[in-house]
Amino acid sequence: MEQFPREDLIASQEDDALQRAHPWQSEPLDQRNWMCELRDETIRKGASQNTHWIYFSSPEWTWQNECGREGWLLIDYLTLEQHDFVLRVMS
């Protein structure tokens, strides 16, 4: 899995507008179920219960240089350990 810089994770995690623009409930039910299964499997393999999906968007400079990424990122929100990424948009 692609690893993103910690400062970019923090920026996305703390970006209230980004998180509001991509509510979990907007995902189709089958997609949410699949993502819940991925989370549960990750936790069974030893990840913390603090592991959750956030919506991630790479910094503006990555989009300007046609290497931007956006999508759902499974992270431990306390340690920022990255577990999985579901790409939604790529430049």
GUDREN-257139 format. One record per residue (C-alpha): residue in one letter; x negated, y, z. Coordinates in steps of 0.05 Angstrom, whole numbers, plus 5000, padded with zeros to 4 digits. Example, Ala and Ser with C-alpha at 12.3 -4.5 7.8 and 13.67 -1.06 7.14 Angstrom:
BEGIN
atom resn: A, px: 4754, py: 4910, pz: 5156
atom resn: S, px: 4727, py: 4979, pz: 5143
END
This chain:
BEGIN
atom resn: M, px: 5000, py: 5000, pz: 5000
atom resn: E, px: 4978, py: 5070, pz: 4984
atom resn: Q, px: 4955, py: 5108, pz: 5047
atom resn: F, px: 4972, py: 5181, pz: 5054
atom resn: P, px: 4931, py: 5231, pz: 5095
atom resn: R, px: 4956, py: 5241, pz: 5167
atom resn: E, px: 4965, py: 5316, pz: 5157
atom resn: D, px: 5012, py: 5302, pz: 5099
atom resn: L, px: 5052, py: 5252, pz: 5140
atom resn: I, px: 5059, py: 5303, pz: 5196
atom resn: A, px: 5080, py: 5357, pz: 5148
atom resn: S, px: 5135, py: 5313, pz: 5118
atom resn: Q, px: 5157, py: 5287, pz: 5186
atom resn: E, px: 5164, py: 5358, pz: 5214
atom resn: D, px: 5196, py: 5387, pz: 5151
atom resn: D, px: 5268, py: 5392, pz: 5173
atom resn: A, px: 5292, py: 5417, pz: 5105
atom resn: L, px: 5260, py: 5357, pz: 5070
atom resn: Q, px: 5291, py: 5308, pz: 5120
atom resn: R, px: 5360, py: 5342, pz: 5114
atom resn: A, px: 5355, py: 5340, pz: 5038
atom resn: H, px: 5345, py: 5264, pz: 5040
atom resn: P, px: 5391, py: 5235, pz: 5092
atom resn: W, px: 5387, py: 5160, pz: 5104
atom resn: Q, px: 5462, py: 5155, pz: 5091
atom resn: S, px: 5453, py: 5179, pz: 5019
atom resn: E, px: 5418, py: 5114, pz: 5001
atom resn: P, px: 5463, py: 5059, pz: 4973
atom resn: L, px: 5483, py: 5007, pz: 5025
atom resn: D, px: 5444, py: 4951, pz: 4992
atom resn: Q, px: 5381, py: 4994, pz: 4991
atom resn: R, px: 5390, py: 5012, pz: 5065
atom resn: N, px: 5400, py: 4939, pz: 5083
atom resn: W, px: 5337, py: 4919, pz: 5045
atom resn: M, px: 5297, py: 4975, pz: 5079
atom resn: C, px: 5324, py: 4952, pz: 5147
atom resn: E, px: 5300, py: 4882, pz: 5131
atom resn: L, px: 5231, py: 4909, pz: 5113
atom resn: R, px: 5228, py: 4947, pz: 5179
atom resn: D, px: 5251, py: 4887, pz: 5219
atom resn: E, px: 5199, py: 4842, pz: 5185
atom resn: T, px: 5144, py: 4894, pz: 5198
atom resn: I, px: 5163, py: 4895, pz: 5272
atom resn: R, px: 5164, py: 4819, pz: 5275
atom resn: K, px: 5093, py: 4820, pz: 5248
atom resn: G, px: 5070, py: 4863, pz: 5306
atom resn: A, px: 5088, py: 4935, pz: 5289
atom resn: S, px: 5115, py: 4980, pz: 5345
atom resn: Q, px: 5189, py: 4990, pz: 5357
atom resn: N, px: 5173, py: 5063, pz: 5342
atom resn: T, px: 5168, py: 5044, pz: 5268
atom resn: H, px: 5220, py: 5081, pz: 5227
atom resn: W, px: 5232, py: 5107, pz: 5157
atom resn: I, px: 5220, py: 5180, pz: 5142
atom resn: Y, px: 5226, py: 5216, pz: 5075
atom resn: F, px: 5156, py: 5234, pz: 5050
atom resn: S, px: 5135, py: 5284, pz: 4998
atom resn: S, px: 5062, py: 5297, pz: 4981
atom resn: P, px: 5035, py: 5369, pz: 4982
atom resn: E, px: 5051, py: 5419, pz: 4928
atom resn: W, px: 4980, py: 5415, pz: 4899
atom resn: T, px: 4992, py: 5341, pz: 4882
atom resn: W, px: 5054, py: 5359, pz: 4841
atom resn: Q, px: 5016, py: 5415, pz: 4806
atom resn: N, px: 4962, py: 5364, pz: 4787
atom resn: E, px: 5012, py: 5312, pz: 4765
atom resn: C, px: 4996, py: 5263, pz: 4821
atom resn: G, px: 5054, py: 5278, pz: 4868
atom resn: R, px: 5092, py: 5223, pz: 4905
atom resn: E, px: 5158, py: 5224, pz: 4941
atom resn: G, px: 5199, py: 5171, pz: 4975
atom resn: W, px: 5214, py: 5132, pz: 5038
atom resn: L, px: 5154, py: 5118, pz: 5083
atom resn: L, px: 5156, py: 5067, pz: 5139
atom resn: I, px: 5112, py: 5093, pz: 5195
atom resn: D, px: 5103, py: 5088, pz: 5270
atom resn: Y, px: 5125, py: 5159, pz: 5286
atom resn: L, px: 5080, py: 5162, pz: 5348
atom resn: T, px: 5014, py: 5135, pz: 5319
atom resn: L, px: 5030, py: 5151, pz: 5245
atom resn: E, px: 5009, py: 5081, pz: 5225
atom resn: Q, px: 5035, py: 5069, pz: 5155
atom resn: H, px: 5069, py: 5004, pz: 5137
atom resn: D, px: 5109, py: 5010, pz: 5072
atom resn: F, px: 5128, py: 5061, pz: 5019
atom resn: V, px: 5188, py: 5061, pz: 4972
atom resn: L, px: 5171, py: 5108, pz: 4915
atom resn: R, px: 5229, py: 5152, pz: 4890
atom resn: V, px: 5194, py: 5206, pz: 4850
atom resn: M, px: 5126, py: 5209, pz: 4817
atom resn: S, px: 5095, py: 5264, pz: 4775
END
